[in-house]
């Protein structure tokens, strides 16, 4: 019976350890990602003015900066995945931030919750801003196409169409390749 009690006690200690995990490295990674996402959002806001003023060179520069941010975010995301795989080696899928909050220490729980909330908010803002930018670009392209169509004269087809077919038939109503009389 003492063996059984000892076994139950060790299981309880293991469960408590899982419940009170430290996530210092995860918090550090999430803070860096949040900083990068906030900067990415500012770039997305700046793009609106570039699109409105049709400043292509500045828009290209902003897009290069965005690409650097995205690359850095990807590197941090890979670090986050590796960190969580080390912490939860038996899980097939990488745990979400929500599942980490559930097992975090009481001190780190509010920090992770706040980071989760901030990341969710900034990602939603980025999505909305990118949707707006996409719509502005679409409208700009429509305007350019409309302007081009105004300046390009429409020519009627000289050799094709119903009128051209009527001219190519002879008196017998048979269509001929050459208009010749015999």
Secondary structure, DSSP 8 states (H G I E B T S, - for coil): -HHHHHHHHHHHHHHHHHHTB--HHHHHHHHHHHHHHHHHHHHHHHHHHHHHHT-HHHHHHHHHHHHHHHHHHHHHHHHHHHHHHHHTTT-SS---HHHHHHHB-HHHHHHHHHHHHHHHHHHHHHHHHHHHHHHHHHHHHHHHHHHHHHHS-----SS-SHHHHHHTB-TTS-B-SS----
